[in-house]
Amino acid sequence: VQLQASGGGLVQAGGSLRLSCAAPRTIFSVFIGYVVGWYRQAPGKQRELVATITASGTTNYADSVKDRFTISRDNSRKTVRLQMNSLKPDDTAVYYCNAKQGISATWGPGTLVTVSS
């Protein structure tokens, strides 16, 4: 699976951004076998989980983003989106899309999110 990420940018604290992760070259029957998620890595810190979603829509969120971020999935379009609201300066990081199936994982290119105070 090849992943394409988009939607990063600069936003003021309290604002919103939406990230998209697409797998346009992956056939539908393959895409639905993956758990897709977003991770982020801030300068000087380790990469951390933000949110994941299964093909059936089961979600998992990091405590730091619960009630602010929403992950959603459109299997027919082979796309996963991360709606980020009430952004904080601590959310500043490079965000990476990830597709996991069993022990196999694929990372997409990062997209930078910068939240100014």
C-alpha positions, 0 to 999 in steps of 0.5 A: 500500500502506498499512502499520500498525506495532505492537509498540514499547515499553520494555524493559530491556537484554538483553530482547526485543520483536517488531515487526509491519508489516501491510498489511491493505488490500493484496491478496495479489498486490500485497503479494508484489511488495514488498520489506518492511523495517524502518528506524530513526532514533535521536535526532540520527541519520539513518534507517538500514536494520535488515533487509529481506525479499523475498516469497521470503524473502531477507533482509538485515540491518545488521551491528549487528543480525545474530544478534540480530534476525530478520525474517520474512514471512507473505504470506498475512497480509500481515505482516512481523515483526521479532523483536528479541532481546538488545536494547541501549540503542543499539537505542533508536530510532523504527522504521519499516516500509517497502514498496518496489517498484522506485523506489516506496516507502511508509513506515508510521508509526513505533513507538518502541523504548526500551531501558533500561540 
